[in-house]
């Protein structure tokens, strides 16, 4: 009976699997969207989210841990200067795995697309993180943005006079 198996084997030795995942996370940082099999994408999601967590911390220890995983030095720089600040408000879920309706030609394996969320040109817009939503709603930035576009807010009073109530009921009866 298999218990507490943490990762998929993916039909490879552990060294080969680790090298493949390191190459894939480097490609994901470089292109911000790649197509692979569903099983590989689900395994890659864990590693990619951990690497973005290192970038959010931004200290020397985190940079060294990211250097140990990512194959190319310019991608480490991109991770810490672009992706880390992008996901500062988001608590997790930096990647999205979507199954695509295409299968690999040689072995008919199901394919998936893995991409970073909150990036320009993404397929489906991500829900904004809770901290960003609260900041927009509390600070009035949403109201200012809507007024800038030309949408005016309606000042609403909960106290309706009896004359207004009569007018509303007459309009509803028509």
C-alpha positions in Angstrom: 0.0 0.0 0.0 1.5 3.3 -1.1 1.2 6.1 1.5 2.4 9.7 1.6 3.6 9.8 -1.9 4.4 13.5 -2.5 5.0 13.8 -6.2 4.2 12.1 -9.5 7.0 9.9 -11.0 6.2 11.0 -14.6 8.0 7.9 -15.9 11.5 9.2 -15.0 14.1 8.8 -12.4 14.1 11.4 -9.7 17.2 13.2 -11.1 15.7 13.3 -14.6 12.3 14.5 -13.3 14.0 17.3 -11.2 16.1 18.4 -14.2 13.0 18.4 -16.4 11.0 20.5 -13.9 13.8 23.0 -13.5 14.0 23.4 -17.3 10.2 23.8 -17.4 10.0 26.4 -14.7 12.8 28.4 -16.4 10.8 28.3 -19.7 7.6 29.3 -17.8 9.4 32.3 -16.4 10.8 33.2 -19.8 7.6 32.9 -21.8 5.0 33.1 -19.0 2.9 30.5 -20.8 3.8 27.0 -22.0 2.0 23.9 -23.3 2.8 20.5 -21.8 1.0 17.4 -20.6 -1.6 17.7 -17.8 0.5 15.7 -15.3 3.6 17.7 -15.9 1.7 21.0 -15.7 0.2 20.0 -12.3 3.7 19.1 -11.0 5.2 22.3 -12.4 2.5 24.4 -10.7 3.9 23.5 -7.3 7.5 24.4 -8.2 6.5 27.6 -10.0 4.4 28.8 -7.1 7.3 28.2 -4.7 9.7 30.1 -6.9 7.3 33.1 -7.0 7.2 32.9 -3.2 10.9 33.3 -3.1 10.7 36.3 -5.4 8.1 37.9 -3.1 10.4 37.6 -0.1 13.2 39.1 -2.1 16.0 38.5 0.5 19.4 37.0 -0.2 18.5 33.5 1.0 15.5 33.4 -1.3 17.6 34.6 -4.2 20.1 31.8 -3.6 17.3 29.2 -3.4 15.9 30.5 -6.7 19.3 30.4 -8.3 19.5 26.7 -7.3 16.3 26.0 -9.2 16.3 28.3 -12.2 18.7 27.4 -15.0 19.3 30.9 -16.6 20.5 34.0 -14.7 18.4 36.5 -16.7 15.3 34.5 -15.7 16.3 34.9 -12.0 16.5 38.6 -12.6 13.1 38.7 -14.3 11.6 36.6 -11.5 12.7 39.0 -8.8 12.2 42.3 -10.7 9.0 41.5 -12.6 7.1 38.6 -11.2 7.8 39.2 -7.5 6.4 42.8 -7.4 3.5 41.7 -9.7 2.2 39.2 -7.1 2.9 41.2 -4.0 -0.8 41.4 -3.1 -1.7 37.8 -4.1 -1.4 35.2 -1.3 -1.1 32.2 -3.6 -2.3 30.7 -6.9 0.2 32.4 -9.1 -0.3 29.9 -12.0 -3.3 28.6 -13.9 -3.5 25.1 -15.5 -6.1 24.8 -18.3 -6.7 21.6 -20.2 -6.8 22.2 -23.9 -8.8 20.3 -26.5 -5.7 19.0 -28.2 -3.8 15.8 -27.7 -0.1 15.1 -28.4 0.5 13.6 -31.8 2.8 10.7 -30.9 1.1 9.1 -27.9 -2.3 11.0 -27.7 -1.4 12.4 -24.3 -3.8 15.1 -23.0 -2.2 18.5 -23.2 -2.6 21.5 -20.8 -1.6 25.1 -20.9 0.1 26.5 -17.8 0.4 30.3 -17.4 1.0 33.0 -14.8 -2.1 34.9 -13.8 -2.4 38.7 -13.8 -0.2 39.1 -16.8 -0.8 41.0 -20.0 -2.4 38.9 -22.8 -3.7 36.1 -20.5 -6.5 33.9 -21.8 -8.9 34.4 -18.9 -8.7 37.3 -16.5 -8.0 36.3 -12.9 -10.0 37.4 -9.9 -8.1 40.2 -8.2 -6.6 39.3 -4.8 -8.6 40.1 -1.7 -6.1 42.7 -0.5 -6.3 44.6 -3.8 -10.1 44.5 -3.9 -10.4 45.9 -0.3 -7.8 48.6 -1.0 -9.7 49.7 -4.2 -13.1 49.7 -2.4 -11.9 51.4 0.8 -9.8 54.1 -0.8 -12.4 55.2 -3.2 -10.1 54.4 -6.2 -12.9 52.4 -7.8 -15.2 55.4 -7.6 -12.5 57.7 -9.0 -11.8 55.2 -11.9 -15.5 54.9 -12.7 -16.0 58.7 -12.7 -12.9 59.0 -14.9 -14.5 56.8 -17.5 -17.8 58.8 -17.3 -19.9 56.6 -15.0 -21.3 58.7 -12.2 -22.3 57.2 -8.8 -25.8 57.5 -7.6 -26.2 59.1 -4.2 -28.8 57.0 -2.5 -30.6 57.8 0.7 -32.4 55.0 2.6 -34.9 57.5 4.0 -37.8 57.8 1.5 -40.4 60.4 2.1 -44.1 59.4 1.9 -44.5 61.5 -1.3 -41.6 59.7 -3.0 -43.1 56.3 -1.9 -46.4 57.3 -3.5 -44.7 58.2 -6.8 -42.7 55.0 -6.8 -45.8 52.9 -6.2 -47.7 54.7 -8.9 -44.8 54.1 -11.4 -44.7 50.5 -10.5 -48.5 50.1 -11.0 -48.3 51.3 -14.6 
